[in-house]
């Protein structure tokens, strides 16, 4: 059978739907904003109000740190990742032992970014984000997610991010590019699960040998070590207390900090909770079946969804059976690099795509439409979701994932338990046969990885009196709401909130949960007002039909490359970068308007060629017509990307080139050209 495109299912909140608008935005930016911190060393305890300032000169003598046999050190340094626009965090490196139980001189360096509050006099206790995975890369994803996801938390506190040990920019990195490359190679291969597993073991063996040759101790990367890193960072930065927000695996890490280092915690938010005592592998089929049923029932009781996509459950599994015998073929794209991949989507791959889609409320409302489209041979939505998975896979350290899961999960489960979980849900058997980390194949990976076995404490839930907000999403396919309730029962000062229209990662997914999150951080002793939950919009399974007459244009002014552009954009379209606006009517809506200025004089063929390469067009740009706006002659070109039309207008100015681009669904293209692109040409001003 073809290799499932979801061979690896991770416990990480989805970064974002990989929209072309993000790529266009990234391609138009100036160099990253230079960080404010200079290379200096902070080793002394610093003030606990606001962001601790870097020292003016390095200190060669670390301060005493009570109870530690080593001295954690923080070095200010330039940020090693692409910064979110108009953000200037303080970055640096936390240096601690790789294995605190050994005095062998090996160290890890953890890359940290402190984003200052919008309040000039912030509260003394910042917010610290603990990412999912395990193995989720935090810092590199911020360029895509910061303003939409995190900026709302900067109202009166600093916000701290870091790449956990073994992950991303931290050193050493336990990334396994050998495994990632294999996953891409297998996207269109007709291969049985056993053969695919053998190749995965071979790739991971190559990865492990490389890491061990570099001196990496793969047994030193687990939640207890991660939690000690969090505590060391707090102490070396000089904060008396701070507030943790963990999502997914980040909640397990947060619980470990609560257990091992409680004194530094003012409050904790557990979002999409992963109990330390849970057996995530054997329980995964049941958790997914519950989420599938949530989707089916939600569509059934929604009149528009039930009318448009009746009998969704039977149709999904019938389609999966059909695709097992005759996979769907399409092209998916890496929107970061522009690479294209041929994909075969079999039945397990379809179910895996639904699995991943249930993580995000931007995506799962479109899943019924994807099923209906695939029944008719339309692979556009499936291609977009696969492209999103391709992007997300590159923000993940599989080696770190294995070290944590093999030590803390696989060591405490059994083949009998996993097989019993699968036997209860035979309709999901094909999917989990191809899931190398949430089913029986994980034993072969852990036998290879040799990460050891954690203390039995890592299989028991935590008790604590620290004020804790526990959040859950009803559609969550991997950390079900009952897990949140289970953990809340052992936390005496906890508040539990479930959001019936959200999935995995709720605290920053919408205005209501964000308001609850901020209210809790402001006063952790008080139960936050949850009245907004009942007022949240229902799941928009069926989008309203496109109405070009409903578009209203409003003026804008943007500074790009030192030039001021004025013009018009549709009201309500979101700015996602300099001169880039996205309609975003659904989580998969790719409709984008770009209005840019390019300094210099370049041939049309050169500019068009850059966009053809960046977007990976199926059909190269062809000249369409000339439009005269005032005294400017715009030359219009059109190309194609899957079912999307790409219209580009170019005009020469005095040493600059004006550019307007419209990406639109082919069905809506003519209307959008008439009501958006052509008025934009008339209003554009930069010459």
DOSE-239534 format. One record per residue (C-alpha): x, y, z; residue in one letter; residue number from 1. Coordinates in Angstrom, 1 decimal. Layout:
BEGIN
X:Y:Z:a:NUM
...
***
This chain:
BEGIN
0.0:0.0:0.0:x:1
1.2:3.6:-0.4:x:2
3.0:5.1:2.6:x:3
0.6:7.1:4.8:x:4
1.4:10.8:4.8:x:5
0.8:10.8:8.5:x:6
3.4:8.2:9.5:x:7
4.4:10.3:12.5:x:8
1.8:11.8:14.7:x:9
3.2:14.2:17.2:x:10
1.8:15.9:20.3:x:11
2.4:19.4:19.1:x:12
-0.1:22.2:18.5:x:13
-0.3:22.9:14.7:x:14
1.8:25.9:13.8:x:15
-0.5:27.3:11.2:x:16
-2.1:26.4:7.9:x:17
0.8:27.0:5.5:x:18
-0.7:29.8:3.4:x:19
1.0:31.3:0.4:x:20
0.5:34.7:2.0:x:21
3.1:33.9:4.7:x:22
5.6:33.0:2.0:x:23
4.9:36.1:0.0:x:24
5.3:38.1:3.2:x:25
8.6:36.5:4.2:x:26
9.9:37.0:0.7:x:27
9.3:40.7:0.9:x:28
10.9:41.5:4.2:x:29
14.0:43.4:4.9:x:30
16.7:41.8:6.9:x:31
15.5:40.6:10.4:x:32
15.3:43.4:13.0:x:33
18.6:43.5:14.8:x:34
18.3:42.3:18.5:x:35
18.8:44.8:21.2:x:36
21.0:42.6:23.4:x:37
24.7:42.6:22.8:x:38
27.0:39.6:23.4:x:39
27.6:39.7:27.1:x:40
27.4:37.3:30.0:x:41
24.8:37.4:32.8:x:42
25.9:35.2:35.7:x:43
24.8:37.3:38.6:x:44
21.3:37.3:40.0:x:45
19.5:40.2:38.3:x:46
16.5:42.3:39.4:x:47
13.1:40.7:39.4:x:48
11.2:43.6:37.9:x:49
10.6:43.6:34.2:x:50
13.1:42.0:31.8:x:51
16.5:41.7:33.4:x:52
19.0:43.9:31.6:x:53
22.2:42.5:30.2:x:54
25.3:43.3:32.1:x:55
27.6:45.9:30.7:x:56
30.6:43.6:30.9:x:57
31.1:39.8:31.2:x:58
31.6:38.4:34.7:x:59
34.1:35.6:35.0:x:60
32.9:34.5:38.4:x:61
29.4:32.9:38.5:x:62
27.3:33.7:41.6:x:63
26.6:31.0:44.2:x:64
23.4:29.1:43.4:x:65
22.2:27.3:46.5:x:66
21.8:23.6:46.3:x:67
23.4:23.1:42.9:x:68
26.6:21.3:42.1:x:69
27.0:23.4:39.0:x:70
26.4:27.0:37.9:x:71
23.9:27.8:35.2:x:72
25.0:30.6:33.0:x:73
23.1:33.0:30.7:x:74
24.9:34.7:27.9:x:75
23.2:37.5:26.0:x:76
23.6:37.0:22.3:x:77
21.9:37.9:19.0:x:78
18.8:36.0:18.1:x:79
19.6:33.0:15.9:x:80
16.1:32.8:14.4:x:81
14.1:35.0:12.1:x:82
12.3:37.6:14.2:x:83
8.6:38.4:14.0:x:84
8.1:41.7:12.3:x:85
8.7:44.8:14.4:x:86
9.7:42.8:17.4:x:87
12.9:43.2:19.3:x:88
13.4:40.5:21.9:x:89
16.3:40.0:24.2:x:90
18.0:36.7:23.2:x:91
20.7:34.6:24.7:x:92
21.9:31.1:25.8:x:93
21.3:29.2:29.0:x:94
24.2:26.8:29.6:x:95
23.7:23.8:31.9:x:96
25.1:20.3:32.2:x:97
23.8:17.8:29.6:x:98
23.5:15.2:32.3:x:99
23.2:16.7:35.8:x:100
24.0:13.3:37.4:x:101
27.4:13.1:35.7:x:102
30.4:15.4:36.1:x:103
31.7:14.8:32.6:x:104
32.0:18.5:31.4:x:105
29.4:18.1:28.6:x:106
26.9:21.0:28.4:x:107
23.8:22.0:26.5:x:108
23.1:25.5:25.4:x:109
19.4:26.5:25.3:x:110
18.4:29.4:23.1:x:111
16.0:31.8:24.8:x:112
14.1:34.9:23.6:x:113
12.4:37.4:26.0:x:114
9.8:39.5:24.3:x:115
9.2:42.8:26.2:x:116
5.7:43.7:27.4:x:117
3.8:46.5:25.8:x:118
3.6:48.0:29.2:x:119
6.7:50.1:30.0:x:120
6.4:49.0:33.7:x:121
5.5:45.3:33.3:x:122
4.6:43.0:36.2:x:123
7.6:41.3:37.7:x:124
6.4:37.8:36.9:x:125
6.7:37.0:33.1:x:126
4.9:34.3:31.1:x:127
6.9:31.4:29.9:x:128
5.7:29.2:27.1:x:129
6.4:25.4:27.1:x:130
6.0:23.9:23.7:x:131
4.6:20.6:22.6:x:132
6.0:17.5:20.9:x:133
8.0:16.4:22.7:x:134
10.4:17.9:20.2:x:135
8.4:20.9:19.0:x:136
10.6:23.7:17.8:x:137
9.5:27.0:19.3:x:138
11.7:29.9:18.1:x:139
11.8:29.3:14.3:x:140
8.0:29.2:14.3:x:141
7.5:32.6:15.9:x:142
8.0:34.5:12.6:x:143
4.8:32.8:11.4:x:144
2.7:32.8:14.5:x:145
3.7:35.6:16.9:x:146
1.4:38.4:16.0:x:147
-1.7:36.2:15.4:x:148
-1.1:33.9:18.4:x:149
1.1:35.4:21.1:x:150
1.1:39.2:20.9:x:151
-2.1:39.4:23.0:x:152
-0.2:38.0:26.0:x:153
2.1:41.0:26.1:x:154
-0.3:43.4:27.7:x:155
1.4:43.7:31.1:x:156
4.0:41.0:31.3:x:157
7.1:39.9:29.4:x:158
6.8:36.7:27.4:x:159
9.6:34.1:27.3:x:160
10.2:31.5:24.7:x:161
12.9:28.9:24.4:x:162
13.9:25.9:22.3:x:163
13.9:23.0:24.8:x:164
17.1:21.0:25.1:x:165
17.8:18.9:22.0:x:166
15.4:21.0:19.9:x:167
15.7:23.6:17.1:x:168
18.3:26.3:17.8:x:169
19.4:24.8:21.1:x:170
22.7:22.9:21.1:x:171
23.2:20.0:20.5:x:172
20.1:19.5:18.4:x:173
18.6:16.0:18.2:x:174
17.0:16.7:14.9:x:175
17.0:13.7:12.5:x:176
17.2:15.0:9.0:x:177
17.7:11.5:7.8:x:178
14.2:10.5:9.0:x:179
12.7:13.7:7.6:x:180
14.2:13.1:4.2:x:181
12.9:9.5:4.2:x:182
9.4:10.7:5.0:x:183
9.4:13.0:2.0:x:184
10.8:10.2:-0.2:x:185
8.0:7.8:0.8:x:186
5.2:10.2:0.1:x:187
4.5:8.6:-3.2:x:188
5.9:5.1:-2.7:x:189
3.8:2.0:-2.8:x:190
5.2:0.3:0.3:x:191
4.0:-2.0:3.0:x:192
4.2:-0.8:6.7:x:193
6.8:-3.4:7.6:x:194
9.1:-2.3:4.8:x:195
8.5:1.3:5.6:x:196
9.4:0.7:9.3:x:197
12.6:-1.1:8.3:x:198
13.7:1.9:6.3:x:199
12.7:4.2:9.2:x:200
14.8:2.2:11.6:x:201
17.7:2.4:9.1:x:202
17.4:6.2:8.9:x:203
17.2:6.6:12.7:x:204
20.1:4.3:13.2:x:205
22.1:6.7:11.0:x:206
20.8:9.6:13.0:x:207
21.7:8.0:16.3:x:208
25.2:7.0:15.2:x:209
25.9:10.5:14.1:x:210
24.6:12.0:17.4:x:211
26.6:9.5:19.6:x:212
29.7:10.1:17.5:x:213
29.3:13.8:18.4:x:214
29.2:12.8:22.1:x:215
25.4:13.2:22.6:x:216
24.0:11.3:25.6:x:217
20.5:10.4:24.4:x:218
19.5:9.3:27.9:x:219
19.9:12.9:29.1:x:220
16.9:14.4:27.2:x:221
13.7:13.9:29.2:x:222
11.0:15.9:31.1:x:223
12.9:16.0:34.4:x:224
16.0:17.4:32.7:x:225
13.7:19.8:30.8:x:226
12.1:20.9:34.0:x:227
15.4:21.5:35.6:x:228
16.4:23.7:32.7:x:229
13.2:25.8:33.2:x:230
14.1:26.3:36.9:x:231
17.8:27.1:36.1:x:232
16.6:29.7:33.6:x:233
14.3:31.3:36.2:x:234
17.1:31.5:38.7:x:235
19.8:32.8:36.4:x:236
17.5:35.5:35.0:x:237
16.6:36.5:38.6:x:238
12.9:36.1:38.6:x:239
11.3:35.3:42.0:x:240
8.3:33.7:40.3:x:241
6.8:33.3:36.9:x:242
3.8:31.9:35.1:x:243
3.8:28.8:32.9:x:244
1.7:28.1:29.8:x:245
2.1:24.6:28.5:x:246
0.4:23.2:25.4:x:247
0.2:19.5:24.8:x:248
3.5:17.9:25.8:x:249
4.2:21.3:27.3:x:250
1.6:20.5:29.9:x:251
3.5:17.4:30.9:x:252
6.6:19.4:31.2:x:253
4.7:22.0:33.2:x:254
3.4:19.3:35.6:x:255
7.0:18.1:36.0:x:256
8.1:21.6:37.0:x:257
5.2:21.8:39.4:x:258
6.4:18.5:41.0:x:259
10.2:19.1:41.0:x:260
10.5:22.9:41.3:x:261
7.3:24.4:42.7:x:262
8.7:27.4:44.5:x:263
9.2:29.5:41.4:x:264
5.7:29.1:40.1:x:265
3.0:31.8:40.6:x:266
0.5:30.1:38.3:x:267
0.3:27.4:35.6:x:268
-1.9:27.0:32.6:x:269
-2.3:23.5:31.2:x:270
-3.8:23.6:27.7:x:271
-4.7:20.3:26.1:x:272
-3.5:18.4:29.0:x:273
-1.2:15.3:28.8:x:274
-1.3:13.6:32.2:x:275
2.0:12.2:33.4:x:276
0.1:9.0:34.4:x:277
-1.6:8.5:31.0:x:278
-0.6:5.7:28.6:x:279
-0.8:7.9:25.5:x:280
0.1:5.0:23.1:x:281
-2.5:2.4:24.1:x:282
-5.2:5.1:24.6:x:283
-4.6:6.8:21.3:x:284
-7.1:4.8:19.2:x:285
-9.9:5.4:21.7:x:286
-9.0:9.1:22.0:x:287
-9.1:9.5:18.2:x:288
-12.3:7.5:17.8:x:289
-13.9:9.9:20.3:x:290
-12.7:12.9:18.3:x:291
-14.0:11.4:15.1:x:292
-17.4:10.8:16.7:x:293
-17.4:14.4:17.9:x:294
-16.9:15.6:14.3:x:295
-19.6:13.3:12.9:x:296
-22.1:14.3:15.6:x:297
-21.4:18.0:15.3:x:298
-22.0:17.8:11.5:x:299
-25.2:15.8:12.1:x:300
-26.8:18.3:14.4:x:301
-25.8:21.3:12.3:x:302
-28.6:21.6:9.8:x:303
-26.4:23.1:7.0:x:304
-23.7:20.6:7.5:x:305
-26.0:17.6:7.6:x:306
-27.8:18.8:4.5:x:307
-24.6:19.5:2.6:x:308
-22.6:16.5:3.8:x:309
-25.1:13.8:5.0:x:310
-24.0:10.5:6.5:x:311
-20.4:11.9:7.0:x:312
-19.2:9.0:9.1:x:313
-20.1:6.2:6.6:x:314
-18.8:8.3:3.7:x:315
-15.5:8.9:5.4:x:316
-14.8:5.2:6.0:x:317
-16.1:4.2:2.6:x:318
-13.8:6.7:1.0:x:319
-10.9:5.3:3.1:x:320
-11.7:1.8:1.9:x:321
-11.8:3.0:-1.7:x:322
-8.5:4.9:-1.4:x:323
-6.8:1.8:0.0:x:324
-7.3:0.1:-3.3:x:325
-7.0:3.2:-5.5:x:326
-5.0:6.0:-3.8:x:327
-5.5:9.6:-4.9:x:328
-2.5:11.2:-6.5:x:329
-1.7:14.9:-6.2:x:330
1.2:17.4:-5.7:x:331
1.9:18.9:-2.3:x:332
4.3:21.8:-1.7:x:333
6.7:23.0:0.9:x:334
5.7:26.6:1.1:x:335
9.0:27.4:2.9:x:336
11.4:26.1:0.2:x:337
9.1:25.9:-2.8:x:338
9.8:22.2:-3.2:x:339
7.1:20.0:-4.7:x:340
6.3:16.4:-3.8:x:341
4.2:13.8:-5.5:x:342
1.8:12.3:-3.0:x:343
-0.3:9.1:-3.0:x:344
-3.1:9.4:-0.5:x:345
-4.4:6.0:0.7:x:346
-7.1:5.2:3.2:x:347
-4.8:5.4:6.2:x:348
-3.4:8.7:4.8:x:349
-7.0:10.0:4.6:x:350
-7.7:9.1:8.2:x:351
-4.4:10.5:9.3:x:352
-5.2:13.8:7.5:x:353
-8.5:14.0:9.4:x:354
-6.6:13.2:12.6:x:355
-4.2:16.1:12.1:x:356
-7.1:18.3:10.9:x:357
-8.9:17.9:14.2:x:358
-6.1:19.6:16.0:x:359
-7.1:23.0:14.7:x:360
-10.4:24.9:14.6:x:361
-9.0:26.6:11.4:x:362
-9.0:23.2:9.7:x:363
-11.6:20.8:11.1:x:364
-14.6:22.8:9.8:x:365
-13.3:22.1:6.3:x:366
-12.9:18.3:6.7:x:367
-16.5:17.4:5.5:x:368
-15.8:19.5:2.4:x:369
-12.5:17.6:1.9:x:370
-14.3:14.2:2.1:x:371
-17.0:15.4:-0.4:x:372
-14.3:16.7:-2.8:x:373
-12.2:13.6:-2.7:x:374
-15.3:11.5:-3.5:x:375
-15.4:13.5:-6.7:x:376
-11.7:13.4:-7.4:x:377
-11.0:16.9:-6.2:x:378
-7.7:16.8:-4.2:x:379
-7.2:20.6:-3.6:x:380
-8.0:20.6:0.2:x:381
-6.1:17.3:0.7:x:382
-3.1:18.9:-1.1:x:383
-3.2:22.0:1.1:x:384
-3.4:20.0:4.3:x:385
-0.5:17.7:3.2:x:386
1.5:20.9:2.4:x:387
0.7:22.1:5.9:x:388
2.0:18.8:7.3:x:389
5.2:19.1:5.2:x:390
5.8:22.5:6.7:x:391
5.1:21.4:10.3:x:392
7.3:18.4:10.0:x:393
10.3:20.8:9.6:x:394
9.7:22.3:13.1:x:395
10.2:19.1:15.0:x:396
13.1:17.2:16.5:x:397
12.4:13.5:16.2:x:398
15.5:12.5:18.2:x:399
14.3:14.5:21.2:x:400
10.8:13.1:20.7:x:401
12.2:9.5:20.9:x:402
14.4:10.2:23.9:x:403
11.4:11.5:25.9:x:404
8.8:9.1:24.8:x:405
11.0:6.0:24.9:x:406
12.1:6.8:28.5:x:407
8.8:8.0:29.8:x:408
6.0:6.3:27.8:x:409
7.1:3.2:26.0:x:410
9.0:2.1:29.1:x:411
5.7:2.0:31.0:x:412
3.4:0.4:28.5:x:413
3.2:-3.0:26.9:x:414
2.5:-4.7:23.7:x:415
-0.7:-6.3:25.2:x:416
-2.0:-2.8:26.2:x:417
-1.4:-1.3:22.8:x:418
-2.9:-4.2:20.9:x:419
-6.0:-4.1:23.2:x:420
-6.4:-0.4:22.4:x:421
-6.3:-1.2:18.7:x:422
-8.6:-4.1:18.9:x:423
-11.4:-1.9:20.3:x:424
-11.2:0.3:17.1:x:425
-10.6:-2.0:14.1:x:426
-11.7:0.8:11.6:x:427
-8.5:2.7:12.7:x:428
-6.1:-0.3:12.4:x:429
-4.6:0.7:9.1:x:430
-3.9:4.2:10.3:x:431
-2.1:3.0:13.5:x:432
-0.2:0.3:11.6:x:433
1.5:3.2:9.8:x:434
1.9:5.4:12.8:x:435
5.4:4.7:14.0:x:436
5.2:6.5:17.3:x:437
1.7:5.8:18.5:x:438
1.5:2.0:17.9:x:439
3.5:-1.2:18.1:x:440
6.3:0.1:15.7:x:441
7.5:2.3:18.4:x:442
9.1:-0.6:20.2:x:443
11.5:-1.2:17.3:x:444
12.4:2.5:17.4:x:445
13.0:2.5:21.1:x:446
15.1:-0.7:21.0:x:447
17.3:1.2:18.5:x:448
17.4:4.5:20.3:x:449
18.4:3.1:23.7:x:450
17.2:6.1:25.7:x:451
16.9:4.2:29.0:x:452
14.0:4.1:31.4:x:453
12.9:7.0:33.6:x:454
12.1:6.8:37.3:x:455
8.7:5.3:37.9:x:456
7.7:8.7:39.2:x:457
7.3:9.6:35.5:x:458
4.2:7.3:35.3:x:459
2.3:8.9:38.2:x:460
0.1:12.0:38.2:x:461
1.1:15.2:40.1:x:462
-0.5:16.7:43.2:x:463
-0.1:20.4:43.8:x:464
-1.6:23.5:45.3:x:465
-0.3:25.9:42.7:x:466
-3.1:27.8:41.1:x:467
-3.7:26.1:37.8:x:468
-6.1:26.7:34.8:x:469
-6.8:23.6:32.9:x:470
-8.2:24.1:29.3:x:471
-9.6:21.6:26.9:x:472
-11.1:21.5:23.4:x:473
-13.9:19.1:22.6:x:474
-12.6:18.2:19.2:x:475
-9.0:17.5:20.4:x:476
-7.9:14.1:18.9:x:477
-4.9:13.5:21.0:x:478
-5.4:14.9:24.5:x:479
-9.1:14.5:25.2:x:480
-11.0:16.6:27.7:x:481
-11.3:13.8:30.2:x:482
-7.5:13.9:30.6:x:483
-7.8:17.6:31.7:x:484
-10.5:16.6:34.2:x:485
-8.3:13.8:35.5:x:486
-5.4:16.1:36.1:x:487
-7.6:18.9:37.6:x:488
-8.8:16.4:40.2:x:489
-5.3:16.2:41.8:x:490
-4.7:19.9:41.7:x:491
-6.5:21.4:44.6:x:492
-6.5:25.0:43.3:x:493
-7.4:24.3:39.7:x:494
-10.1:25.7:37.4:x:495
-11.3:23.6:34.4:x:496
-12.7:25.1:31.2:x:497
-13.8:23.1:28.1:x:498
-14.4:24.9:24.7:x:499
-16.9:22.9:22.7:x:500
-15.9:24.4:19.3:x:501
-12.1:24.1:19.6:x:502
-9.5:21.4:19.2:x:503
-5.9:21.1:20.4:x:504
-4.3:24.2:21.8:x:505
-7.1:26.5:23.0:x:506
-5.6:29.2:25.2:x:507
-4.7:31.4:22.3:x:508
-7.0:30.0:19.7:x:509
-9.8:32.6:19.9:x:510
-10.8:35.8:21.8:x:511
-12.8:34.0:24.5:x:512
-10.1:31.5:25.6:x:513
-7.5:34.3:25.4:x:514
-9.6:36.5:27.7:x:515
-10.0:33.7:30.2:x:516
-6.2:33.0:30.0:x:517
-5.4:36.7:30.7:x:518
-8.0:36.9:33.5:x:519
-6.5:33.9:35.2:x:520
-2.9:35.2:35.0:x:521
-4.1:38.5:36.4:x:522
-5.6:36.8:39.4:x:523
-4.8:33.1:39.7:x:524
-6.7:32.8:43.0:x:525
-10.0:33.7:41.4:x:526
-12.1:31.5:39.1:x:527
-12.1:33.3:35.7:x:528
-15.4:34.4:34.2:x:529
-16.3:31.8:31.5:x:530
-19.5:33.4:30.3:x:531
-18.0:33.9:26.8:x:532
-17.8:30.2:26.2:x:533
-21.5:29.8:25.6:x:534
-21.4:32.8:23.2:x:535
-18.7:31.4:21.0:x:536
-19.6:31.1:17.3:x:537
-20.7:27.6:16.2:x:538
-18.4:25.6:14.0:x:539
-18.7:27.0:10.4:x:540
-18.9:23.7:8.5:x:541
-20.5:25.3:5.5:x:542
-19.1:28.7:4.4:x:543
-21.4:31.4:3.1:x:544
-21.2:31.7:-0.7:x:545
-18.8:34.3:-2.1:x:546
-20.6:37.6:-2.8:x:547
-18.4:40.1:-4.7:x:548
-21.0:42.9:-4.0:x:549
-20.2:42.5:-0.3:x:550
-16.6:43.7:-0.7:x:551
-15.9:47.2:0.5:x:552
-12.5:48.8:-0.3:x:553
-10.7:50.9:2.3:x:554
-7.5:53.0:1.9:x:555
-4.2:51.9:3.3:x:556
-0.6:53.3:3.6:x:557
2.4:51.1:3.9:x:558
6.2:51.7:4.2:x:559
8.2:49.1:2.2:x:560
11.9:49.3:1.5:x:561
11.8:53.0:2.4:x:562
9.0:53.7:-0.1:x:563
5.5:54.7:0.9:x:564
2.7:52.9:-0.9:x:565
-0.9:54.1:-0.8:x:566
-3.9:52.3:-2.2:x:567
-7.0:50.3:-1.3:x:568
-7.6:46.8:0.2:x:569
-10.8:45.0:1.0:x:570
-12.2:45.8:4.4:x:571
-11.7:43.0:6.9:x:572
-8.8:41.3:5.1:x:573
-6.0:40.7:7.6:x:574
-2.5:42.2:7.2:x:575
0.0:39.3:7.3:x:576
3.1:41.2:6.3:x:577
4.3:44.4:4.7:x:578
1.9:44.9:1.7:x:579
0.3:41.5:2.1:x:580
-3.4:40.9:3.0:x:581
-5.2:37.6:3.4:x:582
-9.0:37.2:3.3:x:583
-8.9:34.1:5.5:x:584
-12.7:33.4:5.4:x:585
-11.8:29.8:6.4:x:586
-8.7:28.2:7.7:x:587
-7.9:27.0:4.2:x:588
-8.8:30.2:2.3:x:589
-5.7:31.1:0.3:x:590
-7.1:34.4:-1.2:x:591
-4.3:36.9:-0.9:x:592
-3.6:40.4:-2.2:x:593
0.0:41.7:-2.4:x:594
0.9:45.3:-3.1:x:595
4.6:45.9:-3.2:x:596
7.4:48.1:-4.5:x:597
10.7:46.7:-5.8:x:598
13.6:49.1:-5.8:x:599
15.7:49.0:-9.0:x:600
15.0:48.2:-12.6:x:601
14.6:44.5:-13.4:x:602
13.3:42.7:-16.5:x:603
9.7:41.5:-16.3:x:604
10.9:38.0:-17.0:x:605
13.2:38.1:-14.0:x:606
10.5:39.3:-11.5:x:607
8.0:36.8:-12.9:x:608
10.5:34.0:-12.7:x:609
11.1:34.7:-9.1:x:610
7.5:34.4:-8.2:x:611
7.0:31.3:-10.4:x:612
9.9:29.6:-8.5:x:613
8.7:30.8:-5.1:x:614
5.1:29.7:-5.6:x:615
5.9:26.6:-7.6:x:616
3.4:27.5:-10.3:x:617
1.8:24.7:-12.4:x:618
1.5:27.1:-15.3:x:619
4.0:29.8:-16.0:x:620
2.9:33.4:-16.2:x:621
1.5:34.5:-19.5:x:622
0.8:38.1:-20.7:x:623
-2.9:38.9:-20.4:x:624
-3.4:42.6:-21.1:x:625
-2.4:46.2:-20.4:x:626
-4.4:48.4:-18.0:x:627
-3.8:52.1:-17.9:x:628
-4.4:53.7:-14.5:x:629
-3.8:57.5:-14.6:x:630
-0.5:57.9:-16.3:x:631
0.7:54.4:-15.3:x:632
0.6:51.4:-17.7:x:633
0.2:48.1:-15.8:x:634
1.1:44.9:-17.6:x:635
-1.0:42.0:-16.3:x:636
0.1:38.4:-16.3:x:637
-1.7:35.3:-15.2:x:638
-0.5:31.9:-13.9:x:639
-2.0:28.8:-12.2:x:640
-1.3:27.0:-8.9:x:641
-3.4:23.9:-8.4:x:642
-7.0:25.3:-8.6:x:643
-5.8:28.8:-7.8:x:644
-5.3:31.6:-10.2:x:645
-2.3:33.9:-9.7:x:646
-2.6:37.4:-11.3:x:647
0.4:39.7:-11.3:x:648
0.4:43.4:-12.5:x:649
3.8:45.1:-13.0:x:650
4.5:48.8:-13.8:x:651
7.8:50.7:-14.2:x:652
8.4:53.8:-12.2:x:653
11.4:56.0:-11.6:x:654
13.9:53.5:-10.5:x:655
11.3:51.2:-8.9:x:656
8.8:48.6:-10.0:x:657
5.2:48.5:-8.8:x:658
3.8:45.1:-8.2:x:659
0.3:43.9:-7.3:x:660
-0.5:40.2:-7.0:x:661
-3.8:38.5:-6.5:x:662
-4.1:34.8:-5.5:x:663
-7.6:33.5:-5.8:x:664
-9.7:30.4:-6.3:x:665
-10.3:29.8:-10.0:x:666
-14.0:29.9:-9.4:x:667
-13.9:33.3:-7.8:x:668
-11.1:34.7:-10.0:x:669
-13.0:36.8:-12.5:x:670
-15.1:38.5:-9.8:x:671
-12.0:39.2:-7.6:x:672
-10.1:40.7:-10.5:x:673
-13.0:43.1:-11.2:x:674
-13.7:44.2:-7.6:x:675
-10.3:43.9:-6.0:x:676
-7.4:43.9:-8.4:x:677
-8.5:46.5:-11.0:x:678
-9.5:49.0:-8.3:x:679
-6.2:48.4:-6.6:x:680
-4.4:49.3:-9.9:x:681
-6.3:52.6:-10.1:x:682
-5.6:53.5:-6.5:x:683
-2.0:52.4:-6.2:x:684
0.5:55.2:-5.5:x:685
4.3:54.9:-5.1:x:686
5.7:56.5:-8.2:x:687
***
